[in-house]
Amino acid sequence: MRLSDNPAPPALSFVFPCLNEEQTLGTCIQQVKDSLEPTGIDYEIIIADNGSTDRSREIALSMGCRVVPVPIRGYGAALRGGIEASQAEYVMFADSDSTYLYADAAPLYQAAKKDNADMAIASRMIGRIEPGAMPPLHRWLGTPVLTTLINLLFHGKLSDCNSGFRCIRKTAFATWEIRSNGMEFASELLIKALKAGARSVEIPSGLRKGPEGRVAHLRTWRDGMRHLLFIFSEKPKLFEMIGFLTVLITTLLQVTAFCTGPISLGGFHIFDLHSKALLLLAGIFGAQFYLFSCMLFLQSKDRSLGITRKLINLDEGVLFFLLIATLGSCALLAGYITVRWSLSGFENLNLARDLLFWSHPLAISISFCVGLLGLHVLKKAQK
């Protein structure tokens, strides 16, 4: 471990995010030292303290570590603060809960140097996971699903997107513009690196069971949803195409069903009331997906379709008249149904087929109008 009065920057900074980790921090620090000391690597250990009220700071200082206070709460905020405080070529980090195999610190750094990688990941999924170290929900569902999504959407070859044991090149990290303060930092780091074409490498590592009685900072459903939302936020074009094609196809099929009426096709009876109702629901879902993509494009650098750009930049006057026209059309349809009902002596009506047909464009128009109102409010709030 480097001397504190050495003026030259170290080759490696190891960052521990820390919030009241006195139970495990000392063990983690010692294991990192035991891994790196024999290699002769010039390194330092930084404790990114996120407001600890226990003895974590004292333990870190007594073991020769540098403590960096990070006032903004959150796992991602703590790591960003620690990484930004480093001047080393490479920055490594891992949780300070004694669950990672810190003996792999040296192999992880050496893998990054050997492959000239911008990021090296200690994968738990291709290593050894001790019994009870990872909840079954995380091991067999959460991590595999999120990893597969990232690989599919961003052309990765990862095995463990949620590993919190990584080594990154400081200069590359600075270009990725990482913003997350919470647990989704892990997904953002991978996605931004993949989108930037960064060179990555994985080594097998593992996971140990944490000490008894320790309360984990991770919240399964909340943090899992945050990861999922961030993954989606970086792929607006996916929702744009799904939404646009769904609206287009369902509308064409609805028109076809109105023109042909119920037909038999290959032994299936289609284009009757149930088909039209399902097409209506699918069209509404498509409109919502498309509008979701429009909102994502507000903060994305990805290029959208021309029609999407026109909707995002739609003149407020045009939006006003579009809203009036939609509301007026709804009123006309309601008036038509009321008149037909009165003419029938307020008895049962048989207008379901016509009503489903006209409800399709009106429901989609209403979805678009309300969505565009929200979109323009968000645009004003960003200025």
C-alpha positions as CSV (number, residue, x, y, z in Angstrom):
1,M,0.0,0.0,0.0
2,R,1.4,3.4,-1.0
3,L,2.6,6.0,1.5
4,S,0.3,8.9,2.2
5,D,3.0,11.5,1.4
6,N,3.9,10.0,-2.1
7,P,3.1,12.9,-4.5
8,A,2.7,10.7,-7.6
9,P,-0.7,9.2,-8.4
10,P,-1.1,5.5,-7.7
11,A,-1.6,2.9,-10.4
12,L,-4.8,1.6,-8.7
13,S,-7.4,3.0,-6.3
14,F,-9.6,0.5,-4.5
15,V,-12.9,2.2,-3.5
16,F,-15.2,0.8,-0.8
17,P,-18.7,2.5,-0.6
18,C,-19.4,2.7,3.1
19,L,-22.5,3.3,5.3
20,N,-22.1,2.0,8.8
21,E,-20.0,-1.0,7.9
22,E,-17.8,-1.3,11.1
23,Q,-18.7,-5.0,11.4
24,T,-17.1,-6.0,8.1
25,L,-15.0,-3.1,6.8
26,G,-11.7,-4.0,8.5
27,T,-11.9,-7.6,7.2
28,C,-12.5,-6.3,3.6
29,I,-9.7,-3.8,3.7
30,Q,-7.2,-6.5,5.0
31,Q,-8.2,-9.0,2.3
32,V,-7.6,-6.4,-0.4
33,K,-4.2,-5.6,1.1
34,D,-3.4,-9.3,1.2
35,S,-4.2,-9.7,-2.4
36,L,-2.4,-6.6,-3.8
37,E,0.6,-6.3,-1.5
38,P,2.5,-9.3,-2.9
39,T,2.2,-8.0,-6.5
40,G,4.1,-4.8,-5.9
41,I,1.2,-2.7,-7.4
42,D,1.2,0.9,-6.2
43,Y,-2.3,1.2,-4.8
44,E,-4.4,3.1,-2.3
45,I,-7.7,2.3,-0.6
46,I,-10.4,4.9,-0.6
47,I,-13.4,4.7,1.7
48,A,-16.3,6.6,0.2
49,D,-18.2,7.4,3.4
50,N,-21.9,8.0,2.9
51,G,-22.6,9.4,6.3
52,S,-21.6,6.6,8.7
53,T,-22.4,7.1,12.4
54,D,-20.5,4.1,13.7
55,R,-16.7,3.4,13.8
56,S,-16.3,2.9,10.1
57,R,-14.2,6.0,9.6
58,E,-11.9,5.3,12.5
59,I,-11.3,1.7,11.3
60,A,-10.5,2.9,7.8
61,L,-8.0,5.6,9.0
62,S,-6.3,3.3,11.4
63,M,-5.6,0.9,8.5
64,G,-4.1,3.6,6.4
65,C,-7.0,4.2,4.1
66,R,-8.1,7.6,2.7
67,V,-11.7,8.6,3.7
68,V,-13.7,10.7,1.3
69,P,-17.0,12.0,2.7
70,V,-19.9,11.8,0.2
71,P,-22.9,13.7,1.4
72,I,-25.3,12.6,-1.4
73,R,-26.9,9.3,-0.2
74,G,-27.0,6.2,-2.3
75,Y,-24.7,3.4,-3.5
76,G,-24.1,5.0,-6.9
77,A,-23.4,8.4,-5.3
78,A,-20.9,6.9,-2.9
79,L,-19.0,5.1,-5.7
80,R,-19.0,8.2,-8.0
81,G,-17.6,10.3,-5.1
82,G,-14.9,7.7,-4.4
83,I,-14.0,7.3,-8.1
84,E,-13.9,11.0,-8.7
85,A,-11.5,11.4,-5.7
86,S,-9.0,9.0,-7.3
87,Q,-6.2,10.1,-9.6
88,A,-5.2,6.5,-10.5
89,E,-5.2,5.0,-14.0
90,Y,-7.6,2.3,-12.8
91,V,-10.2,2.3,-10.0
92,M,-11.5,-0.9,-8.5
93,F,-14.5,-1.1,-6.2
94,A,-16.5,-3.7,-4.3
95,D,-19.1,-3.7,-1.5
96,S,-17.8,-3.5,2.0
97,D,-20.1,-6.2,3.4
98,S,-17.5,-9.1,3.2
99,T,-19.4,-11.0,0.6
100,Y,-17.1,-10.7,-2.4
101,L,-13.9,-12.6,-2.9
102,Y,-11.5,-9.7,-2.3
103,A,-8.5,-12.0,-2.9
104,D,-9.4,-11.6,-6.6
105,A,-8.4,-7.9,-6.5
106,A,-5.0,-8.6,-8.0
107,P,-6.2,-11.0,-10.7
108,L,-8.9,-8.5,-11.7
109,Y,-6.5,-5.7,-12.0
110,Q,-4.0,-7.8,-14.0
111,A,-6.8,-8.9,-16.3
112,A,-7.7,-5.3,-17.0
113,K,-4.0,-4.4,-17.7
114,K,-3.4,-7.5,-19.8
115,D,-6.4,-6.9,-22.1
116,N,-6.0,-3.1,-22.0
117,A,-9.6,-3.1,-20.9
118,D,-11.8,-0.2,-19.9
119,M,-13.7,-2.4,-17.5
120,A,-13.0,-5.7,-15.8
121,I,-15.7,-7.6,-13.9
122,A,-15.4,-10.2,-11.3
123,S,-18.3,-12.4,-12.2
124,R,-20.1,-14.3,-9.5
125,M,-22.2,-16.3,-11.9
126,I,-19.3,-18.2,-13.5
127,G,-17.5,-18.5,-10.1
128,R,-18.4,-20.2,-6.9
129,I,-21.4,-19.0,-4.9
130,E,-21.6,-20.3,-1.4
131,P,-24.9,-21.8,-0.2
132,G,-27.1,-19.0,1.2
133,A,-24.9,-16.3,-0.2
134,M,-27.4,-15.2,-2.9
135,P,-31.2,-15.4,-2.6
136,P,-32.6,-17.9,-5.1
137,L,-34.8,-15.1,-6.6
138,H,-31.6,-13.1,-7.4
139,R,-29.6,-16.1,-8.6
140,W,-32.1,-17.8,-10.9
141,L,-34.4,-14.9,-12.0
142,G,-33.2,-11.3,-11.2
143,T,-29.6,-11.4,-12.3
144,P,-30.0,-13.8,-15.3
145,V,-33.0,-11.8,-16.7
146,L,-31.4,-8.4,-16.3
147,T,-28.1,-9.7,-17.8
148,T,-29.9,-11.3,-20.8
149,L,-31.8,-8.0,-21.4
150,I,-28.6,-6.0,-21.4
151,N,-26.8,-8.5,-23.6
152,L,-29.7,-8.5,-26.1
153,L,-30.4,-4.8,-26.2
154,F,-26.8,-3.5,-26.1
155,H,-24.9,-6.4,-27.7
156,G,-23.0,-7.5,-24.7
157,K,-21.4,-10.8,-23.7
158,L,-21.8,-10.5,-20.0
159,S,-22.5,-13.2,-17.4
160,D,-23.2,-11.0,-14.3
161,C,-24.6,-7.6,-14.8
162,N,-25.1,-7.1,-11.0
163,S,-21.6,-7.8,-9.9
164,G,-20.4,-5.0,-7.6
165,F,-16.8,-6.0,-7.9
166,R,-15.3,-4.2,-10.9
167,C,-12.2,-2.4,-12.2
168,I,-12.5,0.5,-14.5
169,R,-10.2,2.9,-16.4
170,K,-10.7,6.3,-14.8
171,T,-10.4,8.2,-18.1
172,A,-13.0,6.0,-19.8
173,F,-15.4,6.4,-16.8
174,A,-15.2,10.2,-17.2
175,T,-16.6,9.9,-20.7
176,W,-19.6,7.7,-19.8
177,E,-21.4,10.5,-17.9
178,I,-22.7,8.2,-15.1
179,R,-25.6,9.9,-13.2
180,S,-27.2,7.2,-11.1
181,N,-27.2,7.6,-7.3
182,G,-28.8,4.3,-6.4
183,M,-28.2,0.6,-7.0
184,E,-28.9,1.1,-10.7
185,F,-25.4,2.5,-11.0
186,A,-24.3,-1.1,-11.7
187,S,-26.5,-1.3,-14.8
188,E,-25.8,2.2,-16.0
189,L,-22.0,1.6,-15.9
190,L,-22.3,-1.5,-18.0
191,I,-24.8,0.0,-20.5
192,K,-22.9,3.2,-21.0
193,A,-19.7,1.2,-21.5
194,L,-21.3,-1.1,-24.1
195,K,-22.8,1.9,-25.9
196,A,-19.4,3.6,-26.0
197,G,-17.8,0.4,-27.4
198,A,-15.6,0.1,-24.4
199,R,-13.4,-3.0,-24.1
200,S,-14.5,-5.3,-21.2
201,V,-13.2,-8.5,-19.7
202,E,-14.6,-10.9,-17.1
203,I,-12.9,-13.2,-14.6
204,P,-14.5,-15.9,-12.5
205,S,-14.9,-15.0,-8.9
206,G,-17.7,-15.8,-6.5
207,L,-19.8,-14.7,-3.5
208,R,-19.7,-15.5,0.2
209,K,-22.5,-15.4,2.7
210,G,-22.6,-12.2,4.7
211,P,-22.2,-12.1,8.5
212,E,-25.3,-13.1,10.5
213,G,-27.5,-10.2,11.6
214,R,-26.3,-7.8,9.0
215,V,-29.1,-5.8,7.4
216,A,-28.5,-5.6,3.6
217,H,-28.8,-2.2,1.9
218,L,-30.3,-3.9,-1.2
219,R,-34.1,-3.9,-1.5
220,T,-35.0,-6.7,-4.0
221,W,-38.1,-5.4,-5.7
222,R,-37.4,-1.7,-5.5
223,D,-33.8,-1.9,-6.7
224,G,-34.7,-4.6,-9.3
225,M,-37.3,-2.2,-10.8
226,R,-34.8,0.6,-10.8
227,H,-32.4,-1.5,-12.8
228,L,-35.1,-2.5,-15.2
229,L,-36.3,1.1,-15.7
230,F,-32.8,2.3,-16.4
231,I,-32.2,-0.5,-19.0
232,F,-35.4,0.6,-20.7
233,S,-34.6,4.3,-20.5
234,E,-31.4,3.7,-22.6
235,K,-33.4,1.9,-25.4
236,P,-36.2,4.3,-26.4
237,K,-36.1,3.1,-30.0
238,L,-37.3,-0.3,-28.8
239,F,-40.5,1.1,-27.4
240,E,-40.8,3.5,-30.4
241,M,-40.9,0.7,-32.9
242,I,-43.1,-1.7,-30.8
243,G,-45.6,1.1,-30.1
244,F,-45.6,2.5,-33.7
245,L,-46.0,-0.9,-35.3
246,T,-48.7,-2.0,-32.8
247,V,-50.8,1.1,-33.4
248,L,-50.4,0.8,-37.2
249,I,-51.2,-3.0,-37.4
250,T,-54.1,-2.9,-35.0
251,T,-55.7,0.0,-36.8
252,L,-55.3,-1.7,-40.2
253,L,-56.8,-4.9,-38.8
254,Q,-59.7,-2.9,-37.2
255,V,-60.5,-1.3,-40.5
256,T,-60.3,-4.7,-42.2
257,A,-62.7,-6.2,-39.6
258,F,-65.2,-3.3,-40.1
259,C,-65.1,-3.7,-43.9
260,T,-65.3,-7.5,-44.0
261,G,-67.3,-8.3,-40.9
262,P,-66.8,-11.7,-39.2
263,I,-65.0,-14.3,-41.4
264,S,-63.7,-17.8,-41.0
265,L,-60.1,-18.3,-41.7
266,G,-58.5,-21.8,-41.4
267,G,-61.2,-23.0,-39.1
268,F,-60.9,-19.9,-36.9
269,H,-63.8,-17.4,-36.6
270,I,-62.2,-13.9,-36.5
271,F,-63.1,-10.2,-36.8
272,D,-66.1,-10.5,-34.6
273,L,-66.8,-8.5,-31.4
274,H,-64.1,-10.2,-29.3
275,S,-61.4,-9.6,-32.0
276,K,-62.3,-6.0,-32.2
277,A,-62.2,-5.5,-28.5
278,L,-58.7,-7.1,-28.3
279,L,-57.5,-5.0,-31.2
280,L,-58.8,-1.9,-29.3
281,L,-56.8,-2.9,-26.2
282,A,-53.7,-3.7,-28.2
283,G,-53.9,-0.3,-30.0
284,I,-54.1,1.5,-26.6
285,F,-51.1,-0.4,-25.3
286,G,-49.2,0.5,-28.5
287,A,-50.0,4.2,-28.1
288,Q,-48.8,4.1,-24.5
289,F,-45.5,2.4,-25.5
290,Y,-45.0,4.9,-28.3
291,L,-45.6,7.8,-26.0
292,F,-43.3,6.3,-23.4
293,S,-40.5,6.3,-26.1
294,C,-41.2,9.9,-26.8
295,M,-40.6,10.8,-23.2
296,L,-37.4,8.7,-23.2
297,F,-36.2,10.6,-26.2
298,L,-36.3,13.8,-24.3
299,Q,-33.1,12.8,-22.4
300,S,-31.6,10.3,-24.9
301,K,-29.1,11.0,-27.6
302,D,-30.5,8.2,-29.8
303,R,-32.0,9.2,-33.1
304,S,-35.8,8.8,-33.4
305,L,-38.1,8.4,-36.3
306,G,-39.1,11.6,-38.2
307,I,-42.7,11.4,-37.0
308,T,-41.5,11.0,-33.4
309,R,-39.4,14.2,-33.7
310,K,-42.4,16.1,-35.1
311,L,-44.6,15.0,-32.3
312,I,-42.0,15.9,-29.6
313,N,-41.6,19.3,-31.2
314,L,-45.3,19.8,-32.0
315,D,-46.5,23.4,-31.9
316,E,-48.6,24.0,-28.8
317,G,-51.3,25.7,-31.0
318,V,-51.6,22.5,-33.1
319,L,-51.8,20.4,-29.9
320,F,-54.6,22.6,-28.6
321,F,-56.7,22.1,-31.8
322,L,-55.9,18.4,-31.8
323,L,-57.2,18.1,-28.3
324,I,-60.4,20.1,-29.1
325,A,-61.0,17.9,-32.2
326,T,-60.6,14.7,-30.2
327,L,-62.9,15.9,-27.4
328,G,-65.4,17.0,-30.1
329,S,-65.3,13.7,-31.8
330,C,-65.9,11.9,-28.5
331,A,-68.9,14.2,-27.9
332,L,-70.3,13.5,-31.4
333,L,-70.0,9.7,-30.8
334,A,-71.7,10.0,-27.5
335,G,-74.4,12.2,-29.0
336,Y,-75.0,9.7,-31.9
337,I,-75.4,6.8,-29.4
338,T,-77.8,8.9,-27.3
339,V,-79.9,9.8,-30.4
340,R,-80.1,6.2,-31.5
341,W,-81.0,5.1,-28.0
342,S,-83.8,7.6,-27.8
343,L,-85.1,6.5,-31.2
344,S,-85.3,3.0,-29.9
345,G,-87.4,4.1,-27.0
346,F,-84.4,3.8,-24.6
347,E,-84.3,0.1,-25.1
348,N,-81.3,-2.2,-25.8
349,L,-79.1,-1.1,-28.7
350,N,-77.1,-3.2,-31.1
351,L,-74.3,-0.8,-31.9
352,A,-71.4,-2.8,-30.4
353,R,-69.6,-3.4,-33.8
354,D,-69.8,0.3,-34.8
355,L,-68.9,1.5,-31.4
356,L,-65.8,-0.7,-31.2
357,F,-64.7,0.5,-34.6
358,W,-65.0,4.2,-33.8
359,S,-63.7,3.8,-30.3
360,H,-60.4,2.5,-31.7
361,P,-59.2,5.8,-33.3
362,L,-60.7,7.9,-30.5
363,A,-59.0,5.9,-27.7
364,I,-55.7,6.2,-29.5
365,S,-56.2,9.9,-30.1
366,I,-57.1,10.5,-26.5
367,S,-54.0,8.5,-25.4
368,F,-51.9,10.6,-27.7
369,C,-53.4,13.9,-26.6
370,V,-53.0,13.3,-22.9
371,G,-49.5,11.9,-23.5
372,L,-48.4,14.9,-25.6
373,L,-49.7,17.2,-22.9
374,G,-47.5,15.5,-20.4
375,L,-44.6,15.5,-22.9
376,H,-44.8,19.2,-23.4
377,V,-45.0,19.9,-19.7
378,L,-41.8,17.8,-19.2
379,K,-40.1,19.8,-22.0
380,K,-40.9,23.1,-20.3
381,A,-39.6,21.8,-17.0
382,Q,-36.3,20.8,-18.6
383,K,-35.7,24.3,-19.9
